[in-house]
């Protein structure tokens, strides 16, 4: 197995990133969200939205991919913290997904570490993220990386069902 490479996402990566995202949702959220909602996710529709976002991007959102042996195996997105429509000086990890066939191989750790490094270098004092309250494996993953639940909760709507999310935070130091 060759080394894992984390790099900036390119436009040509949109289809593979969407496949990783949709398969990641369907795997990680099985039993936590309505199955019909997960089954209805479309990598093709996600890729079309992703291409639009990618071309309209203003540089505030960073998209990273993890690549091994020429195959994309993970994706992460990070940027300014969103407090409603207001941006703050804090950072947020918007998403991190690993292709289910590559769980446990350090892909998520590498993407998270690079996201934290980039947002620290940009001078953000803290990084926030939201995670499904019942996703205990993801919560342990973030806790091992120094994130802590800060008590904030809000529902995420999935297929007509409100699924609770909890917010995690980590201080960023240069």
N, C-alpha and C positions, 0 to 999 in steps of 0.2 A: 504494500500500500504506500502510495507516495504522500508527500507532505500536503497538508491542508493550506490553501492559499485564500486569504480574505482580501477582497478588493472591492473597489467601487462598482456598483451595478452599472451596466450599460443598457442602452435601448434594446439591443439584441437579446438581452437576458429576460425580457418581460414574460415570454411564454413559459420558460422554465421556472421562473420565480412564482408565477401564478399556479403552476402545477404543484410546486412545493407548498405554497400557502394553502391551497384547497386540500391537498392530501394531509397536510399537517392538521388542519381543522378537523377533518373527518376522523383522524386517528386520535388526536389529543382530547377532543371534546366529546367522544363517544360516551354516552351515558350522562353527560353533563348538559347537553342541549338536545332539543327534539331531533330524533333521527331523520325525520322527513326534511327538516331544515338542512341538516348536514348532507343528506343525499341529493338535495336540490342545488348544492353549490356547483358552479361551473368554472372550470379553469379557463375555458375560452372567453367567457364573459368577463372574468376577473382580468385576464390579459388585455382585453380591449380597454377596460378602465385604467389599468396600469400604464398602458402606452399613452393614453391621454394625459394622465397625471405626470408622467415622465417628461413629456414634451412641454407641458405648461409649468414645470417646476421652476422655482426662483432661487434655488440653491440653499434654502433654509432646511430642507429635509434631506438627510443623508440616507442613502440606500446602499447596503453592503451585501455582497454575496460571498459564500464560501464555496470553494471549488476544489475537487480532488480528482486527479486523473482526467481532467478535462470535463468533468461532470459537475454541474451545480448541485450542491447538497444542502444548502441553507441560505437563508435570507434574513436580514434585519433592517428595520427602518427607525430612524431617530431624528429628533429635531427639537424646536422650542416647545416648552410645556404648554398645553392647551387647557386653559381654565375657562371653559365655555368657548367663546370666540376671542378671548383675550390671550395674548401671548405674554409670558413672563420671562424673566432672565434665567429661569430654570430650564432644564432639558427634560425630554421625555423619550423613553423607548416605546415607540408606537407598536412595534411588532417584531417578533423573532420566531422563525419557523425552521425546523430541520426536516428534511425528507424522512419519513418514517423508517426507511431502510437504513438510515444512518444514525439513529438514536444511540446515545452512549459513546460516541466516538470523538467527543470533544468539539464538535461543530458549533453547538450552541454556546459553549464557554468561549470559544474563539470569537464568535460574532459579538457576544455581549462585552467581552474585554475590549474589543476594538471600538465599539460604540461608546463605552465609558471613556476610553482614552481620547477619542476625538472630541467628545463633549467637554471633557476636562480641559483639553488643550484650547478649546474655544472660550474658556473662562466661565462656564456655567457652574453655579455653586452647588446645585443638587440635580439629581436625575430621579424622575418619577416613572412609574409604569403601572398599568392596571392588569390584573390577572383574575380569572374566574375564582371565586371564593372556594369552590369545591375541587379545584385543580391542585391537589396536594403535591403532586410531583413537580409541577412548575413552581409552586410556592417554595418548595425545598431548594430547587435549583437557584432561585433568586436569593434566598436566604444564605446559601453557601457563597454567593457572590457579594455579600455584604448589604443587601437590600433588606429593609424591615417594613412590615405593615405599619401604617401610621394612623389607622382607625377610620379612614375615609372609606365609604362604600357607596356604590351606585348600581342600579340595575342595567343590564345589557339586554336588549330585546332580540330574541332569536325565535323565529317561527311562531310569534304570538305569545311566547313565554318569557317572563322576566327572569334572567339569570343574574344573580348577584356577582359583582366584581368588587375586589378590594384593591386599594392603592398601596403601592410600596414606594419607598424612597431610599436614596443613598446619597450621602454627602460626597461631593467630588472635590478632591484636593490635588493641586498641582504637584 
